[in-house]
Amino acid sequence: MLRGTTIGLRARHEDDIPILRTELFDDVVNGSRADSTPWRPITPGSKDPRLVVDDTNERNVSFSIVELEGGTLIGSANLWGIDNHNRFAHIGLGLLPSARGKGYGTDVVAVLCHYGFVVRGLQRLQIETLADNHAMLRAAERNGFVREGVLRSSAWVLGEFLDEILLGQLAHEWKSDRS
């Protein structure tokens, strides 16, 4: 397990799947805002890649997020689009509704940075998020990510186009002791 201050990132367990499906992916609003594809329901037992981890896919590494105190599942995190030649990847995370607003996102981003820069030896990590996702913007910037641009009207979300913010960080800019 990768450990932060308050959270841990561990392998996905079979009993995580129904919780993540129900609390993250069955939520139409959250699902529509978190994914670049249209929301659709996920049936129980589905092998949907957002839930079931394919350990053979080298371009995506998925984790379950747990509270260190008690081990309670609080969300899902991943490094996706890993490009080993150019040494970069994208960061993604989703917290269960009960875990939002508690500062976990900042800790998750910090641990994903450690994994990407230290464990994987990547040169660049990137985050794309909706311009009104203030929690993710705050978590990214607290971890040293820099706003690099605005992707104007690039996301179709529940009947309207929204801007996305592109944030990036290079390995030499990252400091593991950010608070």
TAMO-V366817 format. One record per pair of residues at least 4 apart in sequence whose ideal C-beta (glycine too) atoms are under 8 Angstrom apart, sorted by the first residue. I is the first residue (numbers start at 1). J is the second residue. D is the distance in Angstrom with one decimal. If there is no record, write none. Layout:
{{I;J;D} {I;J;D}}
//
This chain:
{{1;8;4.6} {1;9;6.7} {1;10;4.4} {1;66;8.0} {2;8;6.6} {2;9;4.3} {2;10;7.6} {2;63;7.5} {2;111;5.1} {2;114;6.8} {2;115;5.7} {2;119;7.9} {3;7;7.9} {3;8;5.1} {3;68;6.5} {3;111;7.2} {4;8;7.0} {4;9;7.8} {4;68;7.6} {4;107;4.0} {4;108;7.0} {4;110;5.7} {4;111;4.3} {5;107;5.3} {5;110;7.8} {6;67;6.7} {6;68;6.0} {6;69;7.6} {6;103;7.2} {6;104;6.3} {6;107;5.2} {7;65;5.5} {7;66;6.7} {7;67;6.3} {7;68;6.3} {7;74;7.1} {7;104;5.5} {7;107;4.8} {7;108;5.8} {7;111;6.8} {8;65;7.5} {8;66;5.0} {8;67;7.8} {8;68;5.3} {8;71;7.8} {8;111;7.9} {9;63;3.9} {9;64;7.4} {9;65;6.1} {9;66;8.0} {9;77;5.8} {9;108;7.3} {9;111;5.4} {9;112;7.3} {9;115;7.2} {10;63;6.3} {10;64;5.7} {10;66;6.1} {11;53;7.4} {11;63;7.2} {11;64;7.1} {12;16;5.4} {12;17;7.3} {12;51;7.8} {12;52;7.7} {12;53;4.7} {12;62;5.9} {12;63;7.2} {12;64;5.0} {12;76;7.9} {13;64;6.6} {15;19;7.5} {16;20;5.7} {16;64;4.8} {16;73;5.4} {17;21;6.1} {17;51;5.0} {17;52;6.8} {18;22;6.1} {18;44;7.0} {19;23;5.8} {19;73;5.6} {19;96;7.4} {20;24;5.1} {20;25;6.4} {20;50;8.0} {20;51;5.8} {20;64;7.7} {20;73;7.6} {20;75;7.8} {20;76;5.6} {20;96;8.0} {21;25;5.2} {21;26;6.1} {21;42;5.3} {21;44;7.2} {21;51;5.8} {22;26;5.4} {23;27;7.2} {23;96;4.6} {23;97;6.4} {23;98;7.9} {24;30;6.5} {24;31;7.3} {24;34;7.7} {24;75;7.1} {24;76;6.5} {24;94;5.0} {24;96;6.4} {25;31;5.5} {25;42;5.3} {25;48;7.7} {25;50;6.1} {25;51;7.0} {26;31;7.5} {26;41;6.7} {26;42;7.1} {27;31;5.6} {27;97;7.7} {28;32;6.0} {28;39;5.2} {28;158;8.0} {29;33;6.4} {29;158;6.9} {30;34;5.9} {30;94;7.3} {30;97;7.9} {31;35;6.0} {31;39;4.3} {32;38;7.4} {32;39;4.6} {32;157;5.4} {32;158;5.1} {33;130;6.1} {33;133;7.4} {33;157;5.7} {33;158;7.8} {34;92;7.9} {34;94;5.6} {35;39;7.1} {35;50;7.6} {36;155;7.0} {42;46;5.0} {42;48;4.9} {42;50;7.5} {42;51;6.7} {46;51;7.1} {46;52;7.6} {47;52;4.9} {48;52;6.4} {49;53;8.0} {49;54;6.3} {49;57;7.9} {49;60;7.7} {50;76;7.7} {53;62;4.7} {54;60;7.5} {58;82;6.8} {58;84;7.5} {59;80;7.1} {59;81;6.2} {59;82;4.9} {59;83;7.7} {60;78;6.1} {60;79;7.2} {60;80;4.7} {60;81;7.5} {60;82;6.8} {61;78;6.2} {61;79;4.8} {61;80;7.8} {61;82;7.0} {61;115;7.6} {62;76;6.8} {62;77;7.5} {62;78;4.5} {63;76;7.1} {63;77;4.7} {63;78;6.5} {64;73;5.9} {64;75;7.6} {64;76;6.2} {64;77;7.9} {65;73;7.3} {65;74;5.2} {65;75;4.1} {65;76;6.4} {65;77;5.3} {65;93;7.1} {65;95;7.1} {65;99;7.8} {65;104;7.1} {65;108;5.8} {66;71;5.1} {66;72;6.2} {66;73;5.6} {66;74;6.4} {67;71;6.7} {67;72;4.7} {67;74;5.7} {67;99;7.9} {67;104;7.9} {73;96;7.3} {74;95;6.0} {74;96;5.4} {74;98;7.4} {74;99;3.8} {74;104;6.2} {75;93;6.4} {75;94;5.3} {75;95;4.1} {75;96;5.4} {75;99;5.9} {75;104;7.4} {75;108;7.4} {76;93;6.9} {76;94;5.1} {77;91;7.8} {77;92;6.9} {77;93;4.2} {77;94;7.7} {77;108;5.3} {77;111;7.9} {77;112;6.0} {78;91;7.7} {78;92;5.0} {78;93;7.4} {79;89;4.5} {79;90;7.1} {79;91;6.4} {79;92;7.9} {79;112;6.3} {79;115;6.7} {79;116;5.7} {79;120;7.4} {79;125;7.8} {80;89;6.7} {80;90;5.1} {80;92;5.8} {81;89;6.0} {81;90;4.7} {82;88;7.9} {82;89;4.3} {82;120;7.4} {82;122;7.7} {83;87;7.0} {83;88;5.3} {83;89;6.9} {86;123;7.5} {86;124;7.8} {87;121;6.9} {87;122;4.9} {87;123;3.9} {87;124;6.8} {88;122;6.0} {88;123;6.2} {88;124;3.9} {88;125;6.9} {88;126;6.5} {89;116;5.8} {89;120;7.5} {89;122;5.7} {89;124;7.9} {89;125;6.0} {89;126;7.4} {90;125;7.5} {90;126;5.1} {90;127;6.9} {90;128;6.9} {91;109;6.5} {91;112;5.1} {91;113;7.9} {91;116;7.5} {91;125;5.7} {91;126;7.2} {91;127;5.0} {91;140;8.0} {92;127;8.0} {93;105;6.5} {93;108;5.0} {93;109;7.2} {93;112;7.4} {93;136;7.8} {95;99;4.3} {95;100;5.1} {95;104;5.9} {95;105;6.3} {95;108;7.8} {96;100;7.6} {99;104;5.4} {100;104;8.0} {100;135;7.0} {101;135;7.4} {103;107;6.8} {104;108;6.0} {105;109;6.4} {105;135;5.6} {105;136;6.5} {105;138;7.7} {105;139;3.8} {106;110;6.5} {106;138;7.2} {106;139;4.4} {106;142;4.9} {106;143;6.6} {107;111;6.5} {108;112;6.3} {108;139;7.2} {109;113;6.4} {109;127;7.9} {109;139;4.7} {109;140;6.0} {109;142;7.7} {109;143;4.6} {109;145;7.8} {110;114;6.7} {110;143;5.3} {110;176;7.7} {110;178;6.4} {111;115;6.4} {112;116;6.1} {112;125;7.4} {113;117;5.7} {113;125;6.2} {113;143;5.9} {113;144;7.9} {113;169;7.1} {113;174;5.5} {113;176;7.7} {114;118;5.1} {114;119;7.0} {114;176;6.2} {115;119;4.8} {115;120;6.4} {116;120;5.3} {116;122;4.6} {116;125;4.9} {117;121;7.5} {117;122;5.9} {117;125;7.2} {117;171;4.7} {117;174;5.3} {118;176;7.6} {122;171;6.7} {123;170;6.4} {123;171;5.3} {124;168;6.1} {124;169;7.1} {124;170;5.5} {124;171;7.3} {125;145;7.7} {125;168;7.1} {125;169;5.3} {126;166;7.0} {126;167;6.9} {126;168;4.9} {126;169;7.9} {127;136;7.0} {127;140;5.1} {127;145;6.0} {127;166;7.7} {127;167;4.5} {127;168;7.7} {128;151;7.1} {128;164;5.2} {128;165;7.3} {128;166;5.5} {128;167;7.7} {129;133;4.5} {129;136;4.3} {129;137;6.4} {129;140;7.4} {129;164;6.5} {129;165;5.8} {129;167;7.5} {130;155;6.1} {130;157;7.0} {130;162;5.3} {130;163;7.4} {130;164;5.9} {130;165;7.6} {131;150;7.0} {131;162;6.5} {131;163;4.1} {131;164;6.5} {131;165;5.3} {132;162;7.1} {133;137;6.2} {134;138;6.0} {135;139;6.3} {136;140;6.1} {137;141;6.2} {137;165;6.3} {137;167;7.5} {138;142;6.1} {139;143;6.7} {140;145;3.8} {140;167;4.8} {141;145;5.8} {141;146;8.0} {141;147;7.7} {141;167;7.5} {142;178;6.4} {142;179;7.9} {143;169;7.3} {143;174;7.8} {143;178;5.6} {144;169;5.4} {144;173;5.8} {144;174;5.9} {144;175;6.3} {144;178;6.2} {145;167;4.0} {145;168;6.5} {145;169;4.7} {146;167;6.4} {146;168;6.1} {146;169;6.7} {146;173;7.7} {147;165;5.9} {147;166;7.4} {147;167;5.6} {148;166;4.9} {148;167;6.4} {148;168;5.0} {149;165;7.7} {149;166;4.6} {150;163;5.4} {150;164;7.3} {150;165;6.1} {150;166;7.3} {151;155;7.8} {151;163;6.5} {151;164;4.2} {151;165;7.7} {151;166;6.1} {152;163;5.5} {153;161;3.8} {153;162;7.2} {153;163;6.4} {154;161;7.4} {154;162;7.8} {154;163;6.9} {154;164;5.0} {155;161;6.8} {155;162;4.7} {155;163;7.6} {155;164;5.4} {156;160;7.6} {156;161;5.9} {156;162;8.0} {157;161;7.8} {157;162;5.1} {169;173;5.4} {169;174;5.9} {170;174;7.5}}
//
